Amino acid sequence: MRAADESALSPVGAIGRVTVPIPEGGPGEVLVAVRGGSEAYTAWSRTSIDRDERVVVVDSVSARSVMVERLPA
């Protein structure tokens, strides 16, 4: 059996939606489409992001925490 490709496990580059607003300097939550489903992650951002805004994951802080940026329109 082959080891899983680590890039397939990473949420970096995935698109998500903010479910708990992300304040500047504090955590919120995003629902991200990964591995054939959706998973919730604690999310951090350099700027505040409101609920229901679409974001892209730019970095993985830990297994359940990510850095996001607002998805360009």
All heavy atoms as TSV, in Angstrom:
chain	resi	resn	atom	element	x	y	z
A	1	MET	N	N	0.835	-1.180	0.000
A	1	MET	CA	C	0.000	0.000	0.000
A	1	MET	C	C	0.879	1.244	0.000
A	1	MET	O	O	1.848	1.317	0.739
A	1	MET	CB	C	-0.888	-0.015	1.246
A	1	MET	CG	C	-2.020	0.940	1.182
A	1	MET	SD	S	-3.222	0.418	2.435
A	1	MET	CE	C	-3.870	1.972	2.874
A	2	ARG	N	N	0.516	2.248	-0.809
A	2	ARG	CA	C	1.314	3.457	-0.919
A	2	ARG	C	C	0.958	4.451	0.173
A	2	ARG	O	O	-0.180	4.543	0.602
A	2	ARG	CB	C	1.059	4.123	-2.270
A	2	ARG	CG	C	1.629	3.337	-3.419
A	2	ARG	CD	C	1.077	3.794	-4.704
A	2	ARG	NE	N	1.765	4.975	-5.211
A	2	ARG	CZ	C	1.621	5.416	-6.436
A	2	ARG	NH1	N	0.831	4.799	-7.259
A	2	ARG	NH2	N	2.242	6.491	-6.837
A	3	ALA	N	N	1.958	5.210	0.592
A	3	ALA	CA	C	1.720	6.282	1.567
A	3	ALA	C	C	0.926	7.376	0.885
A	3	ALA	O	O	1.082	7.646	-0.308
A	3	ALA	CB	C	3.055	6.827	2.068
A	4	ALA	N	N	0.042	7.998	1.622
A	4	ALA	CA	C	-0.780	9.076	1.065
A	4	ALA	C	C	0.102	10.246	0.672
A	4	ALA	O	O	1.045	10.596	1.375
A	4	ALA	CB	C	-1.814	9.521	2.090
A	5	ASP	N	N	-0.201	10.841	-0.466
A	5	ASP	CA	C	0.493	12.043	-0.914
A	5	ASP	C	C	0.139	13.166	0.056
A	5	ASP	O	O	-1.027	13.513	0.213
A	5	ASP	CB	C	0.046	12.386	-2.332
A	5	ASP	CG	C	0.693	13.650	-2.867
A	5	ASP	OD1	O	1.573	14.216	-2.195
A	5	ASP	OD2	O	0.307	14.070	-3.972
A	6	GLU	N	N	1.148	13.734	0.715
A	6	GLU	CA	C	0.902	14.751	1.740
A	6	GLU	C	C	0.181	15.975	1.179
A	6	GLU	O	O	-0.607	16.607	1.867
A	6	GLU	CB	C	2.220	15.171	2.383
A	6	GLU	CG	C	2.031	15.753	3.754
A	6	GLU	CD	C	3.332	15.876	4.490
A	6	GLU	OE1	O	4.041	14.880	4.621
A	6	GLU	OE2	O	3.620	17.006	4.934
A	7	SER	N	N	0.416	16.325	-0.098
A	7	SER	CA	C	-0.259	17.482	-0.689
A	7	SER	C	C	-1.761	17.254	-0.791
A	7	SER	O	O	-2.546	18.192	-0.747
A	7	SER	CB	C	0.319	17.807	-2.069
A	7	SER	OG	O	0.048	16.760	-2.971
A	8	ALA	N	N	-2.182	16.009	-0.897
A	8	ALA	CA	C	-3.611	15.702	-0.967
A	8	ALA	C	C	-4.276	15.904	0.391
A	8	ALA	O	O	-5.483	16.077	0.476
A	8	ALA	CB	C	-3.824	14.281	-1.446
A	9	LEU	N	N	-3.498	15.879	1.466
A	9	LEU	CA	C	-4.030	16.058	2.808
A	9	LEU	C	C	-4.064	17.523	3.221
A	9	LEU	O	O	-4.747	17.890	4.162
A	9	LEU	CB	C	-3.182	15.278	3.819
A	9	LEU	CG	C	-3.064	13.776	3.564
A	9	LEU	CD1	C	-2.132	13.151	4.587
A	9	LEU	CD2	C	-4.422	13.118	3.608
A	10	SER	N	N	-3.318	18.364	2.541
A	10	SER	CA	C	-3.209	19.771	2.901
A	10	SER	C	C	-4.399	20.587	2.372
A	10	SER	O	O	-4.793	20.438	1.225
A	10	SER	CB	C	-1.926	20.357	2.322
A	10	SER	OG	O	-1.880	21.753	2.546
A	11	PRO	N	N	-4.934	21.487	3.209
A	11	PRO	CA	C	-6.013	22.355	2.745
A	11	PRO	C	C	-5.512	23.598	2.009
A	11	PRO	O	O	-6.314	24.368	1.492
A	11	PRO	CB	C	-6.726	22.745	4.054
A	11	PRO	CG	C	-5.629	22.756	5.065
A	11	PRO	CD	C	-4.708	21.621	4.647
A	12	VAL	N	N	-4.188	23.798	1.943
A	12	VAL	CA	C	-3.640	24.994	1.292
A	12	VAL	C	C	-4.083	25.037	-0.164
A	12	VAL	O	O	-3.969	24.054	-0.892
A	12	VAL	CB	C	-2.100	25.034	1.416
A	12	VAL	CG1	C	-1.528	26.205	0.623
A	12	VAL	CG2	C	-1.696	25.138	2.877
A	13	GLY	N	N	-4.621	26.180	-0.562
A	13	GLY	CA	C	-5.114	26.364	-1.920
A	13	GLY	C	C	-6.604	26.079	-2.058
A	13	GLY	O	O	-7.214	26.418	-3.074
A	14	ALA	N	N	-7.196	25.476	-1.032
A	14	ALA	CA	C	-8.624	25.149	-1.086
A	14	ALA	C	C	-9.475	26.401	-0.832
A	14	ALA	O	O	-9.064	27.331	-0.139
A	14	ALA	CB	C	-8.963	24.080	-0.050
A	15	ILE	N	N	-10.663	26.388	-1.394
A	15	ILE	CA	C	-11.627	27.475	-1.218
A	15	ILE	C	C	-12.558	27.120	-0.062
A	15	ILE	O	O	-12.964	25.978	0.088
A	15	ILE	CB	C	-12.469	27.671	-2.505
A	15	ILE	CG1	C	-11.549	27.910	-3.712
A	15	ILE	CG2	C	-13.472	28.801	-2.327
A	15	ILE	CD1	C	-10.677	29.129	-3.613
A	16	GLY	N	N	-12.880	28.127	0.733
A	16	GLY	CA	C	-13.775	27.897	1.865
A	16	GLY	C	C	-14.738	29.043	2.064
A	16	GLY	O	O	-14.718	30.034	1.322
A	17	ARG	N	N	-15.585	28.899	3.081
A	17	ARG	CA	C	-16.570	29.921	3.437
A	17	ARG	C	C	-16.467	30.154	4.935
A	17	ARG	O	O	-16.386	29.209	5.716
A	17	ARG	CB	C	-17.972	29.445	3.072
A	17	ARG	CG	C	-19.081	30.449	3.351
A	17	ARG	CD	C	-20.436	29.914	2.915
A	17	ARG	NE	N	-20.735	28.585	3.431
A	17	ARG	CZ	C	-21.241	28.351	4.641
A	17	ARG	NH1	N	-21.518	29.329	5.459
A	17	ARG	NH2	N	-21.488	27.111	5.020
A	18	VAL	N	N	-16.483	31.420	5.334
A	18	VAL	CA	C	-16.388	31.774	6.748
A	18	VAL	C	C	-17.704	31.438	7.434
A	18	VAL	O	O	-18.774	31.864	6.996
A	18	VAL	CB	C	-16.057	33.272	6.920
A	18	VAL	CG1	C	-16.044	33.662	8.386
A	18	VAL	CG2	C	-14.710	33.605	6.274
A	19	THR	N	N	-17.635	30.657	8.517
A	19	THR	CA	C	-18.829	30.282	9.275
A	19	THR	C	C	-18.905	31.028	10.609
A	19	THR	O	O	-19.986	31.222	11.141
A	19	THR	CB	C	-18.875	28.765	9.533
A	19	THR	OG1	O	-17.666	28.355	10.170
A	19	THR	CG2	C	-19.063	28.006	8.229
A	20	VAL	N	N	-17.746	31.416	11.136
A	20	VAL	CA	C	-17.666	32.273	12.326
A	20	VAL	C	C	-16.758	33.428	11.929
A	20	VAL	O	O	-15.619	33.197	11.504
A	20	VAL	CB	C	-17.077	31.514	13.537
A	20	VAL	CG1	C	-16.882	32.458	14.714
A	20	VAL	CG2	C	-17.977	30.349	13.926
A	21	PRO	N	N	-17.249	34.680	12.017
A	21	PRO	CA	C	-16.451	35.829	11.569
A	21	PRO	C	C	-15.031	35.810	12.135
A	21	PRO	O	O	-14.812	35.421	13.288
A	21	PRO	CB	C	-17.230	37.029	12.095
A	21	PRO	CG	C	-18.630	36.533	12.230
A	21	PRO	CD	C	-18.514	35.093	12.621
A	22	ILE	N	N	-14.080	36.235	11.303
A	22	ILE	CA	C	-12.679	36.268	11.696
A	22	ILE	C	C	-12.320	37.708	12.051
A	22	ILE	O	O	-12.273	38.567	11.166
A	22	ILE	CB	C	-11.772	35.760	10.558
A	22	ILE	CG1	C	-12.218	34.365	10.104
A	22	ILE	CG2	C	-10.314	35.765	10.997
A	22	ILE	CD1	C	-11.563	33.902	8.821
A	23	PRO	N	N	-12.084	37.995	13.333
A	23	PRO	CA	C	-11.703	39.359	13.706
A	23	PRO	C	C	-10.215	39.589	13.436
A	23	PRO	O	O	-9.433	38.621	13.382
A	23	PRO	CB	C	-11.995	39.401	15.208
A	23	PRO	CG	C	-11.802	37.997	15.655
A	23	PRO	CD	C	-12.231	37.127	14.491
A	24	GLU	N	N	-9.826	40.833	13.276
A	24	GLU	CA	C	-8.415	41.147	13.110
A	24	GLU	C	C	-7.685	40.740	14.388
A	24	GLU	O	O	-8.076	41.122	15.484
A	24	GLU	CB	C	-8.246	42.645	12.858
A	24	GLU	CG	C	-6.839	43.051	12.520
A	24	GLU	CD	C	-6.729	44.506	12.162
A	24	GLU	OE1	O	-7.726	45.092	11.708
A	24	GLU	OE2	O	-5.644	45.058	12.351
A	25	GLY	N	N	-6.676	39.902	14.260
A	25	GLY	CA	C	-5.899	39.470	15.410
A	25	GLY	C	C	-6.516	38.348	16.225
A	25	GLY	O	O	-6.012	37.993	17.277
A	26	GLY	N	N	-7.609	37.779	15.755
A	26	GLY	CA	C	-8.248	36.699	16.503
A	26	GLY	C	C	-8.733	35.615	15.575
A	26	GLY	O	O	-8.793	35.800	14.363
A	27	PRO	N	N	-9.105	34.473	16.121
A	27	PRO	CA	C	-9.546	33.373	15.274
A	27	PRO	C	C	-11.041	33.408	14.957
A	27	PRO	O	O	-11.837	33.975	15.701
A	27	PRO	CB	C	-9.236	32.138	16.120
A	27	PRO	CG	C	-9.435	32.616	17.521
A	27	PRO	CD	C	-8.972	34.058	17.513
A	28	GLY	N	N	-11.375	32.819	13.843
A	28	GLY	CA	C	-12.759	32.566	13.452
A	28	GLY	C	C	-12.810	31.125	12.984
A	28	GLY	O	O	-11.974	30.312	13.376
A	29	GLU	N	N	-13.764	30.821	12.116
A	29	GLU	CA	C	-13.873	29.452	11.611
A	29	GLU	C	C	-14.280	29.476	10.154
A	29	GLU	O	O	-15.067	30.326	9.733
A	29	GLU	CB	C	-14.906	28.673	12.426
A	29	GLU	CG	C	-14.989	27.208	12.037
A	29	GLU	CD	C	-16.018	26.467	12.866
A	29	GLU	OE1	O	-17.193	26.461	12.467
A	29	GLU	OE2	O	-15.630	25.917	13.920
A	30	VAL	N	N	-13.719	28.520	9.397
A	30	VAL	CA	C	-14.071	28.376	7.991
A	30	VAL	C	C	-14.446	26.930	7.706
A	30	VAL	O	O	-13.961	26.008	8.352
A	30	VAL	CB	C	-12.923	28.804	7.049
A	30	VAL	CG1	C	-12.650	30.284	7.161
A	30	VAL	CG2	C	-11.664	28.016	7.309
A	31	LEU	N	N	-15.314	26.757	6.738
A	31	LEU	CA	C	-15.682	25.446	6.235
A	31	LEU	C	C	-15.002	25.322	4.878
A	31	LEU	O	O	-15.243	26.131	3.976
A	31	LEU	CB	C	-17.199	25.344	6.107
A	31	LEU	CG	C	-17.784	23.965	5.876
A	31	LEU	CD1	C	-17.420	23.032	7.030
A	31	LEU	CD2	C	-19.291	24.056	5.747
A	32	VAL	N	N	-14.103	24.328	4.754
A	32	VAL	CA	C	-13.261	24.200	3.575
A	32	VAL	C	C	-13.562	22.888	2.851
A	32	VAL	O	O	-13.701	21.836	3.484
A	32	VAL	CB	C	-11.764	24.238	3.968
A	32	VAL	CG1	C	-10.874	24.077	2.759
A	32	VAL	CG2	C	-11.447	25.541	4.695
A	33	ALA	N	N	-13.645	22.959	1.535
A	33	ALA	CA	C	-13.870	21.765	0.712
A	33	ALA	C	C	-12.534	21.050	0.528
A	33	ALA	O	O	-11.642	21.545	-0.164
A	33	ALA	CB	C	-14.443	22.169	-0.637
A	34	VAL	N	N	-12.390	19.897	1.211
A	34	VAL	CA	C	-11.165	19.093	1.109
A	34	VAL	C	C	-11.499	17.612	1.142
A	34	VAL	O	O	-12.508	17.202	1.717
A	34	VAL	CB	C	-10.166	19.396	2.249
A	34	VAL	CG1	C	-9.548	20.761	2.095
A	34	VAL	CG2	C	-10.799	19.247	3.604
A	35	ARG	N	N	-10.636	16.813	0.515
A	35	ARG	CA	C	-10.746	15.352	0.553
A	35	ARG	C	C	-12.145	14.825	0.245
A	35	ARG	O	O	-12.645	13.922	0.901
A	35	ARG	CB	C	-10.270	14.844	1.917
A	35	ARG	CG	C	-8.799	15.116	2.177
A	35	ARG	CD	C	-8.340	14.549	3.495
A	35	ARG	NE	N	-8.621	15.398	4.633
A	35	ARG	CZ	C	-7.914	16.463	4.998
A	35	ARG	NH1	N	-6.888	16.841	4.268
A	35	ARG	NH2	N	-8.218	17.161	6.061
A	36	GLY	N	N	-12.814	15.437	-0.705
A	36	GLY	CA	C	-14.125	14.952	-1.126
A	36	GLY	C	C	-15.268	15.329	-0.203
A	36	GLY	O	O	-16.367	14.809	-0.326
A	37	GLY	N	N	-15.034	16.223	0.733
A	37	GLY	CA	C	-16.079	16.660	1.665
A	37	GLY	C	C	-15.787	18.062	2.147
A	37	GLY	O	O	-15.036	18.796	1.511
A	38	SER	N	N	-16.363	18.433	3.265
A	38	SER	CA	C	-16.121	19.742	3.868
A	38	SER	C	C	-15.677	19.548	5.302
A	38	SER	O	O	-16.213	18.699	6.013
A	38	SER	CB	C	-17.389	20.591	3.841
A	38	SER	OG	O	-17.749	20.885	2.521
A	39	GLU	N	N	-14.680	20.335	5.709
A	39	GLU	CA	C	-14.171	20.256	7.072
A	39	GLU	C	C	-14.062	21.654	7.657
A	39	GLU	O	O	-13.741	22.608	6.951
A	39	GLU	CB	C	-12.805	19.583	7.096
A	39	GLU	CG	C	-12.854	18.126	6.673
A	39	GLU	CD	C	-11.521	17.423	6.845
A	39	GLU	OE1	O	-10.705	17.848	7.696
A	39	GLU	OE2	O	-11.297	16.441	6.122
A	40	ALA	N	N	-14.327	21.769	8.971
A	40	ALA	CA	C	-14.219	23.047	9.674
A	40	ALA	C	C	-12.798	23.204	10.211
A	40	ALA	O	O	-12.202	22.253	10.720
A	40	ALA	CB	C	-15.224	23.099	10.816
A	41	TYR	N	N	-12.262	24.408	10.047
A	41	TYR	CA	C	-10.933	24.747	10.550
A	41	TYR	C	C	-11.018	26.057	11.327
A	41	TYR	O	O	-11.778	26.957	10.952
A	41	TYR	CB	C	-9.945	24.972	9.395
A	41	TYR	CG	C	-9.561	23.723	8.656
A	41	TYR	CD1	C	-10.334	23.271	7.594
A	41	TYR	CD2	C	-8.420	23.010	8.990
A	41	TYR	CE1	C	-9.984	22.126	6.893
A	41	TYR	CE2	C	-8.060	21.867	8.291
A	41	TYR	CZ	C	-8.847	21.436	7.248
A	41	TYR	OH	O	-8.505	20.307	6.548
A	42	THR	N	N	-10.217	26.169	12.377
A	42	THR	CA	C	-10.014	27.463	13.017
A	42	THR	C	C	-9.225	28.288	12.017
A	42	THR	O	O	-8.267	27.797	11.424
A	42	THR	CB	C	-9.215	27.307	14.329
A	42	THR	OG1	O	-9.965	26.466	15.202
A	42	THR	CG2	C	-8.983	28.648	14.993
A	43	ALA	N	N	-9.644	29.536	11.817
A	43	ALA	CA	C	-9.027	30.349	10.773
A	43	ALA	C	C	-8.526	31.680	11.304
A	43	ALA	O	O	-9.185	32.318	12.128
A	43	ALA	CB	C	-10.022	30.588	9.647
A	44	TRP	N	N	-7.387	32.080	10.809
A	44	TRP	CA	C	-6.766	33.358	11.138
A	44	TRP	C	C	-6.587	34.137	9.841
A	44	TRP	O	O	-6.413	33.554	8.772
A	44	TRP	CB	C	-5.396	33.124	11.776
A	44	TRP	CG	C	-5.461	32.345	13.043
A	44	TRP	CD1	C	-5.552	30.989	13.172
A	44	TRP	CD2	C	-5.478	32.860	14.360
A	44	TRP	NE1	N	-5.604	30.634	14.499
A	44	TRP	CE2	C	-5.557	31.781	15.252
A	44	TRP	CE3	C	-5.428	34.147	14.891
A	44	TRP	CZ2	C	-5.584	31.930	16.628
A	44	TRP	CZ3	C	-5.452	34.305	16.272
A	44	TRP	CH2	C	-5.534	33.200	17.116
A	45	SER	N	N	-6.605	35.459	9.942
A	45	SER	CA	C	-6.409	36.310	8.774
A	45	SER	C	C	-5.739	37.605	9.216
A	45	SER	O	O	-5.879	38.026	10.372
A	45	SER	CB	C	-7.763	36.623	8.126
A	45	SER	OG	O	-7.598	37.540	7.068
A	46	ARG	N	N	-5.050	38.246	8.287
A	46	ARG	CA	C	-4.425	39.543	8.592
A	46	ARG	C	C	-5.462	40.651	8.700
A	46	ARG	O	O	-5.218	41.676	9.314
A	46	ARG	CB	C	-3.405	39.889	7.517
A	46	ARG	CG	C	-2.216	38.972	7.547
A	46	ARG	CD	C	-1.112	39.487	6.638
A	46	ARG	NE	N	0.031	38.606	6.751
A	46	ARG	CZ	C	0.519	37.905	5.747
A	46	ARG	NH1	N	-0.015	38.000	4.563
A	46	ARG	NH2	N	1.552	37.121	5.945
A	47	THR	N	N	-6.624	40.437	8.081
A	47	THR	CA	C	-7.712	41.419	8.132
A	47	THR	C	C	-8.983	40.722	8.609
A	47	THR	O	O	-9.100	39.509	8.498
A	47	THR	CB	C	-7.974	42.035	6.740
A	47	THR	OG1	O	-8.351	40.986	5.840
A	47	THR	CG2	C	-6.749	42.747	6.205
A	48	SER	N	N	-9.927	41.486	9.120
A	48	SER	CA	C	-11.190	40.878	9.548
A	48	SER	C	C	-11.994	40.442	8.322
A	48	SER	O	O	-11.951	41.091	7.280
A	48	SER	CB	C	-11.992	41.851	10.409
A	48	SER	OG	O	-12.321	42.998	9.673
A	49	ILE	N	N	-12.690	39.330	8.467
A	49	ILE	CA	C	-13.505	38.797	7.373
A	49	ILE	C	C	-14.851	38.391	7.948
A	49	ILE	O	O	-14.922	37.675	8.947
A	49	ILE	CB	C	-12.829	37.593	6.689
A	49	ILE	CG1	C	-11.430	37.977	6.185
A	49	ILE	CG2	C	-13.693	37.078	5.549
A	49	ILE	CD1	C	-10.651	36.828	5.564
A	50	ASP	N	N	-15.924	38.858	7.320
A	50	ASP	CA	C	-17.284	38.597	7.787
A	50	ASP	C	C	-17.759	37.191	7.451
A	50	ASP	O	O	-17.236	36.529	6.555
A	50	ASP	CB	C	-18.263	39.599	7.165
A	50	ASP	CG	C	-18.033	41.008	7.658
A	50	ASP	OD1	O	-17.610	41.181	8.809
A	50	ASP	OD2	O	-18.284	41.949	6.876
A	51	ARG	N	N	-18.813	36.792	8.153
A	51	ARG	CA	C	-19.447	35.496	7.923
A	51	ARG	C	C	-19.954	35.395	6.482
A	51	ARG	O	O	-20.380	36.389	5.889
A	51	ARG	CB	C	-20.617	35.336	8.892
A	51	ARG	CG	C	-21.258	33.998	8.782
A	51	ARG	CD	C	-22.358	33.823	9.766
A	51	ARG	NE	N	-22.895	32.489	9.568
A	51	ARG	CZ	C	-23.818	31.949	10.288
A	51	ARG	NH1	N	-24.351	32.610	11.279
A	51	ARG	NH2	N	-24.228	30.741	10.033
A	52	ASP	N	N	-19.920	34.222	5.926
A	52	ASP	CA	C	-20.384	33.871	4.585
A	52	ASP	C	C	-19.501	34.390	3.454
A	52	ASP	O	O	-19.824	34.173	2.292
A	52	ASP	CB	C	-21.837	34.302	4.353
A	52	ASP	CG	C	-22.811	33.499	5.193
A	52	ASP	OD1	O	-22.539	32.304	5.420
A	52	ASP	OD2	O	-23.821	34.056	5.635
A	53	GLU	N	N	-18.375	35.040	3.776
A	53	GLU	CA	C	-17.462	35.458	2.710
A	53	GLU	C	C	-16.626	34.260	2.279
A	53	GLU	O	O	-16.298	33.392	3.081
A	53	GLU	CB	C	-16.564	36.598	3.173
A	53	GLU	CG	C	-17.329	37.897	3.307
A	53	GLU	CD	C	-16.411	39.094	3.273
A	53	GLU	OE1	O	-15.563	39.174	2.353
A	53	GLU	OE2	O	-16.544	39.938	4.160
A	54	ARG	N	N	-16.285	34.241	1.003
A	54	ARG	CA	C	-15.461	33.160	0.468
A	54	ARG	C	C	-13.994	33.504	0.662
A	54	ARG	O	O	-13.592	34.660	0.516
A	54	ARG	CB	C	-15.777	32.935	-1.003
A	54	ARG	CG	C	-17.166	32.310	-1.160
A	54	ARG	CD	C	-17.512	32.095	-2.584
A	54	ARG	NE	N	-16.379	31.429	-3.244
A	54	ARG	CZ	C	-16.466	30.759	-4.363
A	54	ARG	NH1	N	-17.598	30.652	-4.976
A	54	ARG	NH2	N	-15.411	30.195	-4.910
A	55	VAL	N	N	-13.215	32.482	1.024
A	55	VAL	CA	C	-11.795	32.668	1.293
A	55	VAL	C	C	-10.987	31.569	0.617
A	55	VAL	O	O	-11.532	30.551	0.200
A	55	VAL	CB	C	-11.510	32.648	2.814
A	55	VAL	CG1	C	-12.150	33.836	3.509
A	55	VAL	CG2	C	-11.973	31.346	3.451
A	56	VAL	N	N	-9.681	31.803	0.533
A	56	VAL	CA	C	-8.760	30.785	0.060
A	56	VAL	C	C	-7.761	30.532	1.185
A	56	VAL	O	O	-7.309	31.463	1.848
A	56	VAL	CB	C	-8.054	31.201	-1.253
A	56	VAL	CG1	C	-7.237	32.466	-1.088
A	56	VAL	CG2	C	-7.203	30.067	-1.796
A	57	VAL	N	N	-7.430	29.269	1.402
A	57	VAL	CA	C	-6.451	28.905	2.427
A	57	VAL	C	C	-5.056	29.162	1.870
A	57	VAL	O	O	-4.691	28.636	0.818
A	57	VAL	CB	C	-6.604	27.424	2.840
A	57	VAL	CG1	C	-5.530	27.047	3.860
A	57	VAL	CG2	C	-8.000	27.160	3.393
A	58	VAL	N	N	-4.263	30.000	2.586
A	58	VAL	CA	C	-2.923	30.344	2.112
A	58	VAL	C	C	-1.816	29.662	2.904
A	58	VAL	O	O	-0.670	29.609	2.457
A	58	VAL	CB	C	-2.705	31.878	2.100
A	58	VAL	CG1	C	-3.624	32.533	1.095
A	58	VAL	CG2	C	-2.892	32.476	3.480
A	59	ASP	N	N	-2.141	29.133	4.091
A	59	ASP	CA	C	-1.131	28.445	4.893
A	59	ASP	C	C	-1.817	27.540	5.909
A	59	ASP	O	O	-2.937	27.820	6.341
A	59	ASP	CB	C	-0.241	29.450	5.616
A	59	ASP	CG	C	1.039	28.843	6.169
A	59	ASP	OD1	O	1.383	27.700	5.798
A	59	ASP	OD2	O	1.708	29.524	6.967
A	60	SER	N	N	-1.137	26.487	6.284
A	60	SER	CA	C	-1.630	25.576	7.308
A	60	SER	C	C	-0.809	25.822	8.570
A	60	SER	O	O	0.403	25.617	8.571
A	60	SER	CB	C	-1.471	24.132	6.834
A	60	SER	OG	O	-1.937	23.240	7.806
A	61	VAL	N	N	-1.470	26.290	9.632
A	61	VAL	CA	C	-0.795	26.609	10.890
A	61	VAL	C	C	-0.595	25.336	11.714
A	61	VAL	O	O	0.445	25.129	12.319
A	61	VAL	CB	C	-1.599	27.655	11.687
A	61	VAL	CG1	C	-0.953	27.961	13.019
A	61	VAL	CG2	C	-1.796	28.921	10.861
A	62	SER	N	N	-1.613	24.497	11.733
A	62	SER	CA	C	-1.552	23.202	12.411
A	62	SER	C	C	-2.544	22.282	11.708
A	62	SER	O	O	-3.136	22.662	10.693
A	62	SER	CB	C	-1.898	23.354	13.898
A	62	SER	OG	O	-3.275	23.643	14.055
A	63	ALA	N	N	-2.763	21.114	12.267
A	63	ALA	CA	C	-3.674	20.159	11.632
A	63	ALA	C	C	-5.098	20.698	11.513
A	63	ALA	O	O	-5.827	20.328	10.595
A	63	ALA	CB	C	-3.677	18.845	12.406
A	64	ARG	N	N	-5.521	21.581	12.418
A	64	ARG	CA	C	-6.896	22.092	12.405
A	64	ARG	C	C	-6.978	23.610	12.346
A	64	ARG	O	O	-8.046	24.185	12.554
A	64	ARG	CB	C	-7.661	21.601	13.639
A	64	ARG	CG	C	-7.739	20.104	13.809
A	64	ARG	CD	C	-8.307	19.308	12.654
A	64	ARG	NE	N	-9.553	19.805	12.141
A	64	ARG	CZ	C	-10.036	19.518	10.942
A	64	ARG	NH1	N	-9.371	18.733	10.134
A	64	ARG	NH2	N	-11.184	20.007	10.543
A	65	SER	N	N	-5.867	24.302	12.046
A	65	SER	CA	C	-5.850	25.764	11.970
A	65	SER	C	C	-5.203	26.212	10.664
A	65	SER	O	O	-4.188	25.649	10.252
A	65	SER	CB	C	-5.072	26.373	13.134
A	65	SER	OG	O	-5.683	26.075	14.354
A	66	VAL	N	N	-5.801	27.224	10.041
A	66	VAL	CA	C	-5.295	27.711	8.761
A	66	VAL	C	C	-5.260	29.233	8.722
A	66	VAL	O	O	-5.963	29.903	9.484
A	66	VAL	CB	C	-6.167	27.198	7.586
A	66	VAL	CG1	C	-6.064	25.695	7.452
A	66	VAL	CG2	C	-7.622	27.623	7.746
A	67	MET	N	N	-4.436	29.758	7.829
A	67	MET	CA	C	-4.421	31.190	7.504
A	67	MET	C	C	-5.191	31.335	6.209
A	67	MET	O	O	-5.005	30.533	5.281
A	67	MET	CB	C	-2.984	31.694	7.281
A	67	MET	CG	C	-2.181	31.843	8.545
A	67	MET	SD	S	-2.736	33.200	9.587
A	67	MET	CE	C	-2.453	34.621	8.572
A	68	VAL	N	N	-6.072	32.332	6.149
A	68	VAL	CA	C	-6.878	32.541	4.950
A	68	VAL	C	C	-6.798	33.982	4.481
A	68	VAL	O	O	-6.419	34.874	5.230
A	68	VAL	CB	C	-8.362	32.170	5.195
A	68	VAL	CG1	C	-8.510	30.700	5.559
A	68	VAL	CG2	C	-8.997	33.052	6.258
A	69	GLU	N	N	-7.165	34.190	3.237
A	69	GLU	CA	C	-7.323	35.517	2.649
A	69	GLU	C	C	-8.651	35.536	1.932
A	69	GLU	O	O	-9.119	34.508	1.422
A	69	GLU	CB	C	-6.202	35.805	1.645
A	69	GLU	CG	C	-4.856	35.975	2.276
A	69	GLU	CD	C	-3.774	36.284	1.264
A	69	GLU	OE1	O	-4.052	36.350	0.034
A	69	GLU	OE2	O	-2.615	36.447	1.675
A	70	ARG	N	N	-9.257	36.711	1.891
A	70	ARG	CA	C	-10.517	36.900	1.173
A	70	ARG	C	C	-10.298	36.523	-0.286
A	70	ARG	O	O	-9.276	36.877	-0.885
A	70	ARG	CB	C	-10.931	38.373	1.295
A	70	ARG	CG	C	-12.335	38.653	0.938
A	70	ARG	CD	C	-12.710	40.110	1.209
A	70	ARG	NE	N	-13.119	40.265	2.594
A	70	ARG	CZ	C	-12.430	40.924	3.520
A	70	ARG	NH1	N	-11.265	41.478	3.221
A	70	ARG	NH2	N	-12.901	41.045	4.744
A	71	LEU	N	N	-11.207	35.777	-0.855
A	71	LEU	CA	C	-11.116	35.371	-2.250
A	71	LEU	C	C	-11.345	36.587	-3.138
A	71	LEU	O	O	-12.350	37.288	-2.972
A	71	LEU	CB	C	-12.159	34.277	-2.548
A	71	LEU	CG	C	-12.012	33.531	-3.845
A	71	LEU	CD1	C	-10.722	32.736	-3.873
A	71	LEU	CD2	C	-13.186	32.616	-4.058
A	72	PRO	N	N	-10.415	36.870	-4.045
A	72	PRO	CA	C	-10.623	38.022	-4.943
A	72	PRO	C	C	-11.910	37.868	-5.749
A	72	PRO	O	O	-12.238	36.769	-6.184
A	72	PRO	CB	C	-9.409	37.990	-5.859
A	72	PRO	CG	C	-8.406	37.126	-5.158
A	72	PRO	CD	C	-9.188	36.162	-4.322
A	73	ALA	N	N	-12.596	38.965	-5.929
A	73	ALA	CA	C	-13.876	38.943	-6.670
A	73	ALA	C	C	-13.657	38.780	-8.147
A	73	ALA	O	O	-12.658	38.938	-8.704
A	73	ALA	CB	C	-14.644	40.213	-6.402
